[in-house]
Amino acid sequence: MAGDRHRAGGGDRPHRPGGAPDALAAAEALAAGHLVILPTETVYGLAADAADPAAVARLYEAKGRPRFNPLIAHVTDLAMASRIARLDDRALRLTEAFWPGPLTLVAPIADASLVCDLARAGLDTVAVRAPAHLIAQSVIGALGRPLVAPSANRSGRPSPTTFADAVAETGASAKVTLDGGDCAIGLESTVISLLDGPPRLLRPGAVTRSQIEALIGPLAEAGADAARSPGRLARHYAPSAPVRLHAVAPAPGEAFLAFGPTPDGPMTFNLSPAGDLREAAARLFSALRAADALRPTAIAVAPVPETGLGEAINDRLRRAAGYVG
């Protein structure tokens, strides 16, 4: 069904009506089992009611997403998160510092009725975050319970950071589509596992390793907890063209993702002429899409430092190229 920017039809009304008309329409659509495209500060998401297995199944189908890949439950705040996850002192320190924001915590499930088994990929844990975007917050608040909202792209494709790209990818599956402008961060959230033993970095993102370690100590590598995180497929965020990393310059026929001062070219897209990692993160997925639209023989990518936010950028680039390491 084509997207509707206004009122969604049918079904149970959300628990807490009110707020912007578009947010209420989206909440009504979610309560009725439909899908919704909405913005967050990271990327655009394709949302479903986290408690509704049929809606979550439709979401997996719309994305072509493997069902062993768990989804993140999006909440308004710590109070809602504590209804679905058992959060320890480490989680409280992190949420106080970084919520709402681009940080996802994986913790033991507290109430499985609010995040269905399918959304959790059958695991006894749940991934949870509070997005820092007024529209996303308004929709979750109007629904009154968590929603799941993986990136609104077909599985494996670059995540959409603009409304137009989100609608082009999965808009035909959404009952309501909400335009919140371009996403401010442009990379999916950092994911941290807070289970028994040391905290583990499952996916790097805008909240950096050093910021987290300053609050809860050293982060271990993902290890066996990797399967508890979304976005861990080896080939992920990928354009149609092959991706070649650590390129000094493009070969004939290649598009080029530059970083830092670089001469302009007809197939060159500079992630940040100033070498700013935050700017590069915000531009990464849109640049991959724009380069891919030129149908190059490959997309060559200049080296990006691994420090700070560069860890997350390089993680996405390695997965776009089809490998991790």
QUIHU-V738763 format. One record per residue. N is the residue number from 0. BURIAL is # if it has 9 or more other C-alpha atoms within 8 Angstrom, else .. Layout:
n->[N;N]
burial->[BURIAL;BURIAL]
//
This chain:
n->[0;1;2;3;4;5;6;7;8;9;10;11;12;13;14;15;16;17;18;19;20;21;22;23;24;25;26;27;28;29;30;31;32;33;34;35;36;37;38;39;40;41;42;43;44;45;46;47;48;49;50;51;52;53;54;55;56;57;58;59;60;61;62;63;64;65;66;67;68;69;70;71;72;73;74;75;76;77;78;79;80;81;82;83;84;85;86;87;88;89;90;91;92;93;94;95;96;97;98;99;100;101;102;103;104;105;106;107;108;109;110;111;112;113;114;115;116;117;118;119;120;121;122;123;124;125;126;127;128;129;130;131;132;133;134;135;136;137;138;139;140;141;142;143;144;145;146;147;148;149;150;151;152;153;154;155;156;157;158;159;160;161;162;163;164;165;166;167;168;169;170;171;172;173;174;175;176;177;178;179;180;181;182;183;184;185;186;187;188;189;190;191;192;193;194;195;196;197;198;199;200;201;202;203;204;205;206;207;208;209;210;211;212;213;214;215;216;217;218;219;220;221;222;223;224;225;226;227;228;229;230;231;232;233;234;235;236;237;238;239;240;241;242;243;244;245;246;247;248;249;250;251;252;253;254;255;256;257;258;259;260;261;262;263;264;265;266;267;268;269;270;271;272;273;274;275;276;277;278;279;280;281;282;283;284;285;286;287;288;289;290;291;292;293;294;295;296;297;298;299;300;301;302;303;304;305;306;307;308;309;310;311;312;313;314;315;316;317;318;319;320;321;322;323;324]
burial->[.;.;#;#;.;.;#;#;.;.;#;.;#;#;.;.;#;.;.;.;#;#;#;#;#;#;#;#;#;#;#;#;#;#;#;#;#;#;#;#;#;#;#;#;#;#;#;#;#;#;#;#;#;.;#;#;#;#;#;#;.;#;#;.;#;.;.;.;#;#;#;#;#;#;#;#;#;#;.;#;#;#;.;#;#;#;#;.;.;#;#;#;#;#;#;.;.;#;#;#;#;#;#;#;#;#;#;#;#;#;#;#;.;#;#;#;#;#;#;#;#;.;.;.;#;#;#;#;#;#;#;#;#;.;#;#;#;#;#;#;#;#;#;#;#;#;#;#;#;#;#;#;#;#;#;#;#;#;#;#;#;#;#;.;#;#;#;.;#;#;#;.;#;#;#;#;#;#;.;#;.;.;#;.;#;#;#;#;#;#;#;#;#;#;#;.;.;#;#;#;#;#;#;#;#;#;#;#;#;.;.;#;#;.;.;#;.;.;#;.;.;#;.;.;#;#;.;#;#;#;.;#;.;.;#;#;#;#;#;.;#;#;#;#;#;#;#;.;.;#;.;.;.;#;#;#;#;#;#;#;.;.;.;.;.;.;#;#;#;#;#;#;#;.;#;#;#;.;#;#;#;#;#;#;#;#;#;#;#;.;#;#;.;.;.;#;#;#;#;#;#;#;#;#;.;.;.;.;#;#;#;#;#;#;#;#;#;#;#;#;#;#;#;.;.]
//
